[in-house]
Amino acid sequence: MASKRSLNARNLEALGAAALAELLMEVSSGQAVIQRRLRLALAAAEGAGDAAQEVRKRLAAIDRARTFVSSARRPALRSDLEAQLGAITGPIAAEDPRGACELLLRFLEISGGVLGRCSDSTGAVIGVFERAAGQLGPLALAARLAPEALAEHAAELLLENDHGQFDGLVPALQEALGDAGLQRLEGCCRDGGARDGSRLLLQIAEVRGDGEGYRGQFSAADLRRRPIAADVARVLLANGRAAEALEILDGAEPELPGRLDGAWQERRMAALEALDRPAEAQEMRWQWFCRTLSIPHLRAFLGRLAAFEDGEAEEGALRVAEQHPNRLLALEFLVGWGALPRAARLVLDQATAWDGEAYAIHSAAAERLSADHPLAATLLLRPMVWGALAMGRSSRYRHAAEHLRHCDRLADRIDDWQGHPDHAAFVGRLQEGFGGRWGFWRLVES
């Protein structure tokens, strides 16, 4: 049973209205954000009209402000914005959907000015406006706002989308606008300066399901570029136009040497499947796996084989990985696939090739190998320690110290060092070469 002193709604209710009012007056003294929240609650209690007037006044004040909002003041701004948004989409919308819709549009209109004078590295403030944009469609439906009028309001917002706060607005308005409203939105945006190939017009065409309109925004030369061909094919596939998608993909320029164009590959596989050409799609998956060691593509390949064929194919895939020219890719695949004995053998066979620069791959592999393959794990951890010290990367010292302690723990379980220096010898080499890195050694000893 919870203590009667615990801070929860039930215990606070037991204090009574008078005591709570006195406490709220005390805690809100000198706290502008809390005071505004209380005034808004009081206004809402009087009805939607009073609450709307309070919100309208506050939005005007926020819009007029020109002071830069630092990271220290950002939480207060976010709280203020969330309070206004909550009032609009809560009590005001419940009683007066049309009035709430007008207020929400006003809320969205001030976003550019607010974001332009705000330090928002965490994305907390823009997130409030993104959530508000997502609620415009349902509120417009509740308010029975005419699609043409909604389209005009939306176009004004979208043409001032300097911070990306309205990137999700068009999909959010799909139901409220309908096809006629989306057409009107496209026209308003074009009148406002949007041009073919812009993110905005492409998004409108995609939401409308207009594959032809999407494709028509690109020239023949544009469609020869593989990234554009892949993007157009994605939309055509979503609209059931697989043959056209494949034609565009196959008409694109050849892949540049050394470049992995995953999007183009994905779209072509999907087009082949849609056209009932599964054997060709399977061959593409296998060839792509052989190049990239992509686990999702191998799973997709194996999943389409008969039960008696997948075991042999998996063994072949493991052999491909072991012989892959990119040892880091091979290590990442073998560990991710769970083939830990093979991963350990790869590490031991190429013991001098690991340089520790790919520390995300090294760390993950060492963690997985530690239980049953302590020597292989050690040979992956050591280069990360050595590299951090050799390059004087003090920001990596804390990680390097933990890696060295990890090596110390692994050493107790290694009986055969297979010609590699044991832990004491390795530490001795570190002290000889980098004994002056006091920051690192202090971390090791702590």
N, C-alpha and C positions, 0 to 999 in steps of 0.2 A: 504493500500500500504506500502510495507516495506521501511524503511529508507535507504537512499543511503549510510549511514554509517554502516549498518548491514553487518556482515561478511558472505557473500555468494559469490558463483562463479560469478554471474552476475556483482555484484559491483566490484569485483576484476578484472574481465576482462576489465572493463571500465578504469582501471588505465593505461592500455597499457603494452606492453611487456617490454619496457625499465624500467619502474617503478617497475614492478613485479620482474624483474631480479635483480634490485638493492636491493629490499627488501629481496629476497631470499638469496643473498650474505650476507646481514647483519644478518638475523636470523640464518643462518647456520654457522656463525663464531664460532668456538670452539665447534660445535655440530656434533660429528662424525657420528651419526646415520643419521641426516638430510643430511650431505654431501654425505654419501654413497647412499642415496636415489636419490639425484640429479645426481650423477655420473651414476647411473643405468638408470635413465630416459634419460640422454644424450646418453648413449650407445644404448639404445633401439631405439632412434630416428635415429641412424645410420644403424640400421638393426639387425636382429636376431643374426648374427654372433658376432657382437660387444657386444650385450647384454649378449650372452652366455659366452663370454670370461670374462666379468665383474663378472658374477655370479660364474663362475668356480673359479676365483681368490678369491672371497669372501668366498666361501665354504671351500676352502683350508685353508684360514686364520682362519676361525672358528674352523676347525678340528684340527689345530695345537695348538690352544690356550689351556692353562692348568690352567688359573686363575679361581678360584671358583667364580661363579656368585651368589651374595647375592640377597635377595628379593628386595633390593633397586635398583639393577642393572637389575633385571629380565625384566622390561618393555622394556628397550632398546634392550635386546637380542631378545625378542619376536618380536619387531618391525622390527629388522634386518632380522630375519628369515622369517617373513611374506612378507617383501619386495622381498627377493630372490624367495620365492615360487610364489609370484604374477607375477614376471617376467618370471619364467619358464612356468607357466600354462597360461600366458597371451600372451604377444607379441612374445615370443620365440616359444611357441607351435603353434601359428597361422601361423607362417612362416616356422617352421622346427619341425614338431611333433617328428621325430626320435631323433633329437638333444635334444629336450625338455625332452623326455623320459629318455635319458641317464643322463641328469642333475637332473631329479627328483629322479632317483635311487641313484645318488651321494648324493643328499640332504637327502634321507632316511638313507643312510649308516652312516652319521655322527651323527645320532640321539643318539646313545648309549653314545658316548663320551660327547655330549652336556648335556644330561640329567644326566649323572654321575657327572658332576661338577656344577650342577645348583640347587639352592633352588627353588623347584617348587611346594610348598604346595597348590597353587591355581589351579594347573593343566593347567596353561596358556601356558607354553612352550610345554608340551607333546601334548596339543591340536593342536598345529601347525603341529606336525609330524603326528598326527592321521588324520588330514584333508588332508595332503599330501598323506598319504597312500591310502585314499579313492579316490584320483584322478589318481592313477597309472593305474588302469584298463582302464578308458576311454581314457587316453593318449596313452596307449599301443595299443588300438584299432585304434586310429587315426594314430599312427605311423606304423601300420601293423606289429608289432613286432611278431616274431614267438612264438607260445605258449610254445614251448620247451625251448627257450632262456629265455622267461619271467619267466617260472617256476624255472629255475636255479637261476636267480637273486632273485626271491621271496624267495626261500629256504634259501639263504644266509642271507636274512634279518630276516626271521622267526626264524631261529636257534640262532639269537642273540637278541631275543626279551626280554631283561632283565627287561625292565621297562613297558612292556605291551603296548608299542606304536604301535605295529603291530597286536593287538588282532583282529582288524576288517579287516585285509588285505586279508585274504582268501576269505571271501564273496565279497569283492570289486573287486576281480580278476576273479570271476566266469565266467563272459561272455567272458573276454579277453582270458582266459585259455581254456575254453571248457573242455569236459571230458578228452580228451587226455592230455591236459596240466595239469589238476588236478592230473591225474595218474602220470605224470612225476614229479609233485611237491611232491606227496607222496613218490615216490621213492627217490628223492633227500633228502628229510627230513629224511627218514629212513637211508640212507647212511650217513647222518650227525649226527646220534645218536638218533633220535627220536624213542621212543618205544611205543608199543601198550598201549592204555589207556592214553597217553599223550594228553593234551588239543589240541595240534596241529594236531595230526593225527585224533582225533575224529572230529575236526572241518572240516578237509578236507573230511572225509567220509560223514559228514552231508551235506556239500555243494554239494557234488556229488549226494546226494540222495541215498547213498549206505547204506541202513538199515542193510543189512547182514554184510557189512564190519564194521559198527559201533558196532553191537552186537558182532562180532567175536573178538573184541579187549578185551573182558572181559571173564574171566574164569567162570565156573559154580558156583564156590564159590562167585565170585564177584557179579554175578547176583542175588544171594540170599540176598544181602544187599539192603534194600528198596530204599535208595537214588539212587543207580546205576540202579536198576530195573526201577525206575520211569523215569530216564534220557533216558535209552535205549527205553522204551516204548514211550516216547515223539517222538523220531526219527522214530520209526516204525510206529506210528500213522500218522506222516506227510507223510509217504510213502505208506499209504493205507494198512498197515499190522496189522489191529486191533486184529485179533485172536491171532497172535503171541505176540502182546503187552500184551494182557490180560493173556496169558499163563505165560509170564515172571513176570507180576505183582503178579499173584496168587501163583507163586512159590517162592516168596520172604519170608524171615523170618517174624514172627509176629511182630507187632508194639510193641516197648518197652513201658512198663507202664509209664503213665504220659507224653509221648512224642506225639506231634501232627505232623503227617507226611502228611502235606498238598499236597505236590507234588505227592505222591503215590495215594492219594485219587482223585486228579484232573485227573490223567492219567487213573485211572480205570473207573471213570465216563465217560470220553471221549471214552474209548474203548467200554464200554457198549452201549453208544449211537451209535457209528459207527457200532456195530453189531446188531443194531435194537432191543435192549433190554432196552427200555426206562423206564419201570416200575422199574427195578433193579437200574437203574441210579438215578431215583427219590428217591427211598428209601435211597440210599447212600447220596444224597444231604440232605435229611431231617435229617438223623442220624448225618451227619457232622455239620449241623446247630445246632442241639441240643447240641453238644459238644462245638462248637466254637462261636456260635451266629454270624456267618459270614453273613453280609448283602448281598454280591454278591451271595452267595449260596442260601439264602432265596429268593432273587429276581429271580434267575434262577428256583427255585422250583415252586414259584407261577406263573411264566410266562408260565409254561408248563401245568398248570391246566386249566380246563374249567372255563368259566367266573363265573358260579354260585358256584364254589368250592373255589375260591381263597380267598373270604372274611372270610369264616370259618377257612381256613387254616392259614390266617394271624392272626386271633384272637388266634388260638392255639399257634402260634409262639410267640406271645407276652406273653402268659401265661408261656411258656417255659422259656423265658427270665427272667420274674419276679421271677421264682423259681430257677434260675441257681445258683449253689454254688459259682461261682466267681462273687461277687457283682460289681467289677470294669468292668468286661466284660459286665455284664447286664446293667450297667449304660451307658457304651459307646454305646451299641447297641440301647437302648431305645432312647437316644438322637439322634443318627445317623439316626434312623428310623423315627424320628419326633414324637414319642409317649411321649411328654413332660409331660403331667399329670401323666403318669405311672412312668416316671423317677423321678419326684418330689416326688411321693408317696414312691418310693424305697429309696430315700435319707432320707425322714422323718422317715420311718419305721426302718431304720438302722442308725439312727443319730449319734450314738456313735462309729460306725465302720469305719468311714472315717478318714484316718490318714494323707492324704495330700502328701504322697510320690509319688503317680502317678499324679504329678501336670499337666501333659499334658491333661489327661482325666478330672481331676477336673476343670481345667481352661476352657476347651471347654464346659463342661457341665454347669458350672456356667454361662458362657456367654449366652448360649441358654436359660437357665431357668430364667434369671434375669427379663425378661419382665413380665411374668405372674406368676412366682413362686419365689418371692424374698426370702422367708425363706429358701427354699431348696437351692437356690444359695448361701445364706449366710453360710449355714451349710457345703457347700463344700469349700468355700473360707477360713473359719476360720482355719481348720486344716493346710492349707498351711502356714498361718501366724505363727501359734503356732509352727509348725515343724521347720520353718526356724530359729526362735529365740531359741527354745529349743536346737537345734543342733549347734547353733552359725554359721550358714552358711551365712557368710557375702555376698557371691556372690549372694545369693537369696534375700537379704534385699530390693533391689529396687523393685523386683516383689512383695514381701510380703507387702511392703508399699502401692503399688497400690491396692493389694487385700484388705487391710484394708480400704483404701479410698472408694473402691467399696462397701464394707460392710456398710460404713457410708451412702452412697447414697441409698442403698437398705433399710436401717432401716426406712427411712421416709415413706416407702410403706408397712411396716409390722404392722398390727394392733394386730395380735394374735401371740405371740411368742411360744405358745404351750408348755410352761414349760421350754423353753431354755432361757438362760440369754439374756437380750436385749443388744444393741450395747454398751451402756455406761458401763454396767457391764462387758462385755467381754474385753473392753479396759482397765478397771480397773484391771482385772486379769492379762492382759499383762504387765501393768506398775508395778504391784506388783511382778511379777515373773521375768521380764526382763527389769526393768527400767534402768539398766546400759548399755543396748545395744544402746549407743548414736548414732551410725551410722544409725541404723534403725529409731530411733525417729526423727532424723534430716530430713531423707527422707520423713517421714510421714508429717512433718510440712512444707516441701518445696513446 
